[in-house]
Amino acid sequence: MVERNKIQVLYDACHALFSQEGLPTFQQIHYLKNLLDKIEAIDVGIDEFGSCDSPISETNIDGSRGLLCGQGFSEITYIHIHECDNFSIGVFCLPAGKLFPLHDHPGMTVLSKILYGSVHVKAYDWIKLDTSGCKTIGLAGRVIDEVIKAPHEPSILFPRSGGNIHSFKALTPCAILDVLSPPYSEEFGRPSTYYSDAPIPSLTGYAMLEEKPLPNDLVVHGAPYLGPSIVTLYDYNFCQLGFQNHV
């Protein structure tokens, strides 16, 4: 039997947990967290020490594509690995100094692991919010405000706890592997909303958050996924159908 690569194992676990009826249990989420903890940059097709003018290294002699150069990203870049109705898997790569502003994850469970580098993370949870006006505004409690450096255990945030509203600023070139369930969807009422925060001097650890438009300077580029391929449920069903059609 061929051993499954780490991303295939992660996909299989995500499909099993997030496609079932009802919410995953606490134990199941921590099982998924342990799987993320084993994944390294090379497992998603990134050479974390690679430095080149373009993030994509040269094609190999055998015609296969090389790795993404972890030190070669000049802009915030997202590597799409998989997305379906129930979950998404992808990697954010940031050059040093780039900020991904404060944003939320409505109704989502999110697992994240920093694959390399260091990043300053600030995260809040709502204490009391007002959505009656044209903008969401409210009181939030700070969950984290610190530098996270690889290697570091994966983080878990839930719809109402764990730091659902967060920002991150790269202090060095870094990459963050994300699993979101369910994924963002305007159609199903899960847009990404951005916020400004104003700390309250008299209440240490608390701030007023106010919804703001998508920042004009926030541009997320795309890069191809060069890691090992994964077999999805669709691929499996398609192969089964093809087999049956030839019987």
Secondary structure by P-SEA (a helix, b strand, c coil): cccccaaaaaaaaaaaaaaccccccaaaaaaaaaaaaacccccccccccccccccccccccccbbbbccccccccbbbbbcccccccccbbbbbcccccccccccccbbbbbbbcbbbbbbbbbbbcccccccccccbbbbbcccccccccccbbbbccccccccbbbbbcccbbbbbbbccccccccccccccbbbbbccccccbbbbbbbcccccbbbbbbcccccccccaaaaaaaaaaaaaac
